[in-house]
C-alpha cells in the first residue's frame, strides 16, 4: 500500500529572527519527532506540497517586510 504524504508549514524563531519552510510527512511518521525543531513557533498541516509552499512563501515575505527575516537577500 502506498503511503500518503502531507506537508507541514513550520515557522521558526532564532535570535529574534524568523523563517518558514515546509516539512514532508507520511502517515507513518511520528509527528513529534518530525517536528522536534529548535525554535519552532507554529506548524500548519497542509494536504499538498503546493499549499505548504504558498503558506511558507507568505510567511517569509511578511518577515522580510517587517525586518525580522533571518536570511539576507542573495545578490548575484
N, C-alpha and C positions, 0 to 999 in steps of 0.2 A: 504494500500500500504506500502510495506516495505521500510524503509529509507535506503538510500545508505550511507555508511560511507567512508570517506577518512582519510588520516593521514597527519599531518604536522610535518616535522622535524624542530625543532627550536634550534637555538644557543642562549645561554645566557652568558653575561659577568657581573660578580660581583667582585668588588675589584681587578680588573685586572686579574682575573682568569676566565676560560671558562668551559662550559659543554654544552651538547646537549641531547635532549630527544624528543620522539615522542608524539604528541597530537592527540587523536582521535576526528574527527569532523564529523557531519552528515550534510546532505543537508539543514536541517532546523536550524542549529546553526548560531548564529551571530558571524562571524569570529572576529570582533573587540573585542567582549567580551571574546571569547575563547583565543585570543592571547594577551590579556592585561596582559602581563607577564613582571615584572620588569626586566630591563636589556636585553630584547630581542634584538638581533642584526640581526637575519636572520630567515626567515620562508620559507621552501620549501614544496609545496603541493605534496603529493605522492598518487597514486591511491590505493596502497596496503600497509598493515602493514609491510610486509617483506621488501619492498622497503624503507620505512621510517627507519626501524631498521638498514638497511645496511648503509644508509646515516649517521645516528646518530653514528654508530659504527666507521665509517671512521673519522668523525669529532673528536670524543672523543680520538681515537688512535693518531691523529695528535696533539691534545692538550697535551696528555701525552708525546709524543716525543719532543715537543718544550718547555715542562716545564710549560705550562700555564693551565693545567687541575686543576679544583677546588678541586676535591676529591682525597684523597690519596689512595694508594693501600691497599687492605684488606689482612692481613696475618692471617692465621688460624693455 
